[in-house]
Amino acid sequence: MTSKTIIGLTGGIGSGKSAISNKFEQLGINIVDADIVAREVVAIGSDGLNQIHTRFGFNILNEDKTLNRAKLREIIFNNESQKIWLNNLLHPMIREQIVYQLNQVISPYAILVAPLLFEHGLNKLCYRCLLIDVPVEMQIHRTTARDNVSIAQVKSIIASQMVREDKLNLADDVLDNSLPLSQADTQVNELHNRYLQLKADP
């Protein structure tokens, strides 16, 4: 665990998590991004990549020895036991590295960005949880425009995540990111001032 004041920031695909976390970073707040940590634990030379390589063979690597993520997704999509093995390997590594990075923060509080904050229990590391909320229709529009993927693919990703209503119920704070940019800035500034007043439990 960590004694720091941690704000968990989450939201569905296309909700604008990165844009909002960048605004907090511009205010001098340290950011720990779970997606970046997840890539770090399978980087070249890591124990995570070595164990994946040992289990699945050379076909799981690209020519430059990096992880072939598409191949790995294909394997675990078709094999539940392999998916469980991979999750049991990586999730503790990711959590350990997240806690380590959170303990290095020097800002008054830190932001932990995690798309699956509630699903993976990372909210238990947080003093408060902030949901970046947009309507599902906006999620679909933003993601298809940004990632050049089909509407069906985006709907499939949304369906695999916790439903919006449940996230709204679990969140301590909600930022409406469907509003104009200036209003998002106002919301971030208000939240920032509120979070500066927080004190972590002793």
C-alpha positions in Angstrom: 0.0 0.0 0.0 1.0 3.6 0.0 0.6 6.5 2.5 0.2 9.0 -0.3 -3.1 10.7 -1.2 -4.0 8.9 -4.4 -6.9 9.9 -6.7 -8.0 7.1 -9.0 -9.0 8.3 -12.4 -11.0 6.0 -14.7 -13.5 6.0 -17.5 -14.6 4.0 -20.5 -12.8 3.9 -23.8 -13.1 7.2 -25.6 -14.0 9.1 -22.4 -10.9 11.4 -22.6 -8.9 10.0 -19.6 -5.6 11.0 -21.1 -6.7 14.5 -21.9 -8.0 15.0 -18.4 -4.9 13.4 -16.7 -2.7 15.7 -18.8 -4.6 18.7 -17.4 -3.8 17.5 -13.8 -0.2 17.0 -14.9 0.0 20.6 -16.1 -1.1 21.6 -12.6 2.0 19.9 -11.2 0.4 16.6 -10.2 2.3 13.4 -10.6 0.6 10.8 -12.8 0.9 7.0 -12.7 -0.7 5.4 -15.7 -1.7 1.7 -15.3 -1.6 1.1 -19.1 2.0 2.4 -19.3 3.0 0.2 -16.3 1.4 -2.8 -18.1 3.7 -2.2 -21.0 6.7 -1.8 -18.8 6.3 -5.2 -17.1 6.6 -6.9 -20.5 9.4 -4.8 -21.9 12.5 -6.4 -23.3 14.5 -7.9 -20.5 11.7 -8.0 -18.0 10.7 -11.1 -16.0 7.2 -10.8 -17.4 8.3 -11.1 -21.0 10.8 -13.8 -20.2 8.0 -15.9 -18.6 5.6 -15.3 -21.5 8.4 -16.2 -23.9 9.1 -19.4 -22.0 5.5 -20.5 -22.0 4.5 -19.6 -25.6 7.8 -19.8 -27.5 9.5 -17.6 -30.0 6.3 -17.0 -32.0 5.1 -14.7 -29.2 8.0 -12.2 -30.0 8.4 -9.7 -32.9 11.6 -9.7 -34.9 12.9 -7.0 -32.6 12.3 -9.3 -29.6 9.4 -7.2 -28.3 6.1 -8.8 -27.3 3.8 -9.6 -30.2 0.6 -8.2 -28.6 -1.6 -9.2 -31.4 -0.4 -12.8 -31.2 -0.9 -12.9 -27.4 -4.4 -11.5 -27.7 -5.2 -14.1 -30.2 -4.0 -16.9 -27.9 -5.8 -15.8 -24.8 -9.0 -14.9 -26.7 -9.3 -18.6 -27.7 -8.0 -20.2 -24.5 -9.5 -19.3 -21.1 -6.8 -21.3 -19.2 -4.0 -19.3 -20.9 -5.8 -16.1 -20.2 -6.0 -17.0 -16.5 -2.3 -17.9 -16.5 -1.4 -14.6 -18.1 -3.6 -12.6 -15.7 -2.1 -14.4 -12.7 1.4 -13.6 -13.9 0.9 -9.9 -14.9 -1.6 -8.5 -12.5 0.5 -8.8 -9.4 3.5 -7.4 -11.3 1.5 -4.5 -12.5 0.1 -3.8 -9.0 3.5 -4.0 -7.4 5.0 -1.5 -9.9 2.0 0.8 -9.5 2.5 0.9 -5.8 6.2 1.5 -6.2 5.6 4.4 -8.6 2.9 5.9 -6.3 5.4 5.9 -3.4 7.8 8.0 -5.5 5.4 10.9 -6.0 6.4 14.3 -4.7 3.2 16.3 -5.6 0.6 17.0 -2.9 -1.5 14.1 -4.3 -1.1 11.8 -7.2 -3.4 10.6 -10.0 -3.6 6.9 -10.8 -5.1 6.5 -14.3 -6.6 3.1 -14.9 -9.3 2.1 -17.4 -10.2 -0.9 -15.2 -9.8 0.8 -11.9 -12.8 -0.9 -10.3 -12.6 -4.2 -12.2 -9.0 -4.8 -11.1 -9.5 -3.6 -7.5 -7.1 -0.7 -7.9 -9.7 1.6 -6.4 -8.6 0.1 -3.0 -5.3 2.0 -3.4 -7.1 5.3 -3.8 -8.4 7.9 -1.4 -11.1 9.0 -3.9 -12.1 7.8 -7.4 -12.8 10.2 -10.2 -14.9 9.0 -13.2 -14.5 10.7 -16.5 -18.0 10.3 -17.9 -19.4 10.7 -21.4 -22.5 9.2 -23.0 -21.9 5.8 -24.8 -22.7 7.4 -28.2 -19.8 9.8 -27.7 -17.5 7.0 -26.7 -18.3 5.3 -29.9 -17.9 8.4 -32.0 -14.6 9.4 -30.5 -13.0 6.0 -30.6 -14.0 5.2 -34.2 -12.6 8.5 -35.3 -9.4 8.2 -33.2 -8.5 4.5 -33.7 -9.9 3.8 -37.1 -11.9 0.8 -35.8 -15.4 -0.3 -36.5 -18.5 0.6 -34.5 -18.9 -3.1 -33.7 -15.4 -3.3 -32.3 -15.9 -0.4 -30.0 -19.3 -1.7 -28.8 -17.5 -5.0 -28.0 -14.9 -3.2 -25.9 -17.5 -1.2 -24.1 -19.5 -4.4 -23.4 -16.4 -5.9 -21.8 -16.0 -3.1 -19.4 -18.1 -2.3 -16.3 -21.3 -0.6 -17.3 -21.5 3.1 -17.0 -24.2 3.1 -14.3 -22.1 0.9 -12.0 -19.1 3.2 -12.4 -21.2 6.2 -11.6 -22.4 4.5 -8.4 -18.8 3.6 -7.3 -17.2 7.0 -8.2 -16.7 9.6 -5.5 -16.4 12.4 -8.1 -17.6 12.6 -11.7 -16.2 14.9 -14.4 -18.6 15.4 -17.4 -16.3 15.3 -20.4 -19.1 15.8 -22.9 -19.1 19.5 -22.3 -16.9 22.1 -24.1 -13.2 22.1 -23.4 -13.4 25.3 -21.3 -15.9 23.6 -18.9 -13.6 20.6 -18.6 -10.8 23.0 -17.5 -13.1 24.5 -14.9 -14.0 21.1 -13.6 -10.4 20.0 -13.3 -9.4 23.2 -11.5 -12.3 22.8 -9.0 -11.3 19.2 -8.4 -7.6 20.1 -8.1 -8.4 22.7 -5.4 -10.6 20.2 -3.5 -7.9 17.4 -3.7 -5.3 19.8 -2.4 -7.3 19.9 0.8 -7.4 16.1 1.3 -5.3 14.3 3.8 -4.5 10.6 3.5 -5.5 8.4 6.4 -2.7 8.0 8.8 
